[in-house]
Amino acid sequence: MSWSAPDDILLSTSLAGFLDKKLIVLLRDGRKLLGTLCSFDQFANVVLQGACERVIVGEQYCDVPLGLYVIRGENVVLIGELVITCYIKSEHGQTYVSTLML
């Protein structure tokens, strides 16, 4: 008889490779959060350090600082590592939140 690990255990071990790395987390409501993965559990609940929300409006974007942020696993659609090896000009220009709200 062989032992088969439950799917949630396999998910949590796959997140272990992302610890202390800069990530982007896409949520079910469409928000995009950036931050460093500090912790996670078997339900894909994650804790981001230095988190910010990337808000894109038209051709401009801004990062709203959130600090230490806990995300419930059921809201996570995608988690990906941000690897920046060279500067690539973005199609969006960075701006301030007050400008986007006008």
C-alpha positions as CSV (number, residue, x, y, z in Angstrom):
1,M,0.0,0.0,0.0
2,S,1.4,3.4,-1.0
3,W,0.7,6.7,0.7
4,S,-0.6,9.5,-1.4
5,A,-0.4,13.1,-0.1
6,P,-3.5,15.2,-0.1
7,D,-3.6,18.0,-2.7
8,D,-3.4,20.7,-0.1
9,I,-0.1,19.3,1.2
10,L,1.4,19.4,-2.3
11,L,0.2,23.0,-2.8
12,S,1.9,24.1,0.5
13,T,5.2,22.5,-0.4
14,S,5.2,24.1,-3.8
15,L,4.9,27.5,-2.1
16,A,7.9,26.8,0.0
17,G,10.1,27.6,-3.0
18,F,8.7,31.2,-3.0
19,L,9.6,32.0,0.6
20,D,11.5,35.4,0.9
21,K,11.0,36.1,-2.8
22,K,9.1,39.0,-4.4
23,L,5.7,37.8,-5.7
24,I,2.7,39.0,-7.5
25,V,-0.7,37.6,-6.3
26,L,-3.8,37.9,-8.4
27,L,-7.0,37.9,-6.4
28,R,-10.5,36.8,-7.4
29,D,-11.8,40.4,-7.4
30,G,-9.1,41.4,-10.0
31,R,-6.7,43.1,-7.6
32,K,-2.9,42.6,-8.1
33,L,-0.8,42.6,-4.9
34,L,3.0,42.7,-4.9
35,G,5.2,41.8,-1.9
36,T,7.7,39.4,-0.4
37,L,6.3,36.0,0.8
38,C,6.8,35.7,4.6
39,S,4.5,32.7,5.4
40,F,1.8,30.4,4.1
41,D,-0.2,27.4,5.3
42,Q,-1.9,24.3,3.8
43,F,-4.9,26.4,2.7
44,A,-2.8,28.8,0.6
45,N,-3.3,31.6,3.0
46,V,-0.3,33.8,2.5
47,V,1.4,36.7,4.3
48,L,3.2,39.3,2.2
49,Q,5.7,41.7,3.7
50,G,6.1,45.2,2.2
51,A,2.9,44.6,0.2
52,C,1.4,47.1,-2.2
53,E,-1.6,47.0,-4.5
54,R,-0.9,47.8,-8.2
55,V,-3.8,49.9,-9.5
56,I,-3.9,50.4,-13.3
57,V,-6.1,53.0,-14.9
58,G,-5.9,53.5,-18.6
59,E,-2.2,54.0,-19.5
60,Q,-1.1,54.8,-15.9
61,Y,-0.5,52.8,-12.7
62,C,0.4,53.4,-9.1
63,D,1.4,51.2,-6.2
64,V,-0.6,51.7,-3.0
65,P,1.5,50.7,0.0
66,L,-0.2,48.1,2.3
67,G,2.6,47.0,4.6
68,L,2.3,43.5,6.1
69,Y,-0.7,41.9,4.4
70,V,-2.6,38.6,5.1
71,I,-4.5,37.0,2.1
72,R,-7.0,34.3,2.6
73,G,-6.3,31.4,0.3
74,E,-9.7,31.1,-1.2
75,N,-9.3,34.5,-2.8
76,V,-6.0,33.7,-4.6
77,V,-6.2,33.0,-8.3
78,L,-2.5,33.1,-9.2
79,I,0.8,33.4,-7.4
80,G,3.9,34.1,-9.4
81,E,7.5,35.1,-8.8
82,L,8.6,38.5,-10.0
83,V,12.0,38.2,-11.7
84,I,13.5,41.5,-12.9
85,T,16.7,40.9,-14.8
86,C,16.7,44.0,-16.9
87,Y,14.8,47.2,-17.3
88,I,12.0,46.9,-19.8
89,K,9.9,50.0,-20.6
90,S,6.4,49.4,-19.5
91,E,3.4,50.3,-21.6
92,H,2.0,52.0,-18.5
93,G,3.4,55.1,-16.9
94,Q,3.7,55.3,-13.1
95,T,1.8,58.1,-11.3
96,Y,0.3,59.0,-7.9
97,V,-3.0,57.8,-6.5
98,S,-4.5,61.3,-6.4
99,T,-4.0,61.7,-10.1
100,L,-5.8,58.4,-10.8
101,M,-8.8,59.4,-8.7
102,L,-9.5,62.6,-10.7
